[in-house]
């Protein structure tokens, strides 16, 4: 429950979007994999699939 509240607060403040941009940039640059990003961030893998 606390994690969900923290996520909503961070999402509202734009932190989640900023983090996703950083992770996606690292993935695109080949520095990390999507699996690495999932493990580090705790976000679902679907959030790192960009089309």
Long-range contacts (C-beta under 8 A, 24 or more apart in sequence): 16-43, 19-43, 20-47, 20-48, 23-48, 24-48, 24-50
